[in-house]
Amino acid sequence: MRHAVLDRAGARELDRRAMEEYGLHGLVLMENAGRGVADRLCAWGISGPVIICCGKGNNGGDGFVIARHLDLRGHAVRVLLWARPGELSGDAAVNFRIIEKAGLAIDVFGDEHAPKRLARHLSTGAWIVDALLGTGARGDPRPPLDGVIDQLNSASVPIVAVDLPSGLDCDTGQPSAHTIRARETCTFVAAKPGFLASGAEQYTGRVHVLDIGAPRRLIEAMLADA
């Protein structure tokens, strides 16, 4: 199963079927995804603050879960959000409210790059978590994320990408002009076809396939169809 792939549409369909046919709540899938990444980070070793960079979609929601689990284990975390809290919806909004109430350090950048402010966070970071853009993203990241991605890449801090590096096309492996260069990529259920493209490894780094609790029967059926 680790060598199989699911494209953008397949990953979306697996989530839908897990929720509609098997009764798994989206919050459960997001919880399992985020906790899985937190487990990997702890296994690799954390020597300082983890800077978790989040967008407004479900990828950002995974980032909020990662932050909560790292905080629970005593690690310093800072959540940087490139969206307004009111723009968040669904499971991502739920998880944002949880970390807000839990008193985690959150810096809302909204639609600003604010490079000097970002540099202050990155200057003491031990890891960067890229939870900016998910598998649904296509084309070049729009401002301010284009500049944010470039600054993260230049920070000399190891990056772990959540599901895929922001800026890399999930299906084709085509990088944009502004694409995260991760040391590690934690993707979910199966690798993405773009990871197999020539040159994609310079953006993904090592790829780790994590489960999100979807039933094996469903995964095997989806992979057979793929």
ABEGO torsion letter per residue (X at the ends): XAABBBBAAAAAAAAAAAAAAAGBBAAAAAAAAAAAAAAAAAAAEBABBBBBBBBABAAAAAAAAAAAAAAAAGBBBBBBBBBBAAABBEAAAAAAAAAAAAGBBBBBAEABAGAAAAAAAAAABABBBBAABBAABBEBBBOAAAAAAAAAAAAGBBBBBBGBBBGBBAAAGBBBABBBBBABBBBBGBBBAAAABBGAAAAAEBBBBBBAGBBAAAAAAAAAAX
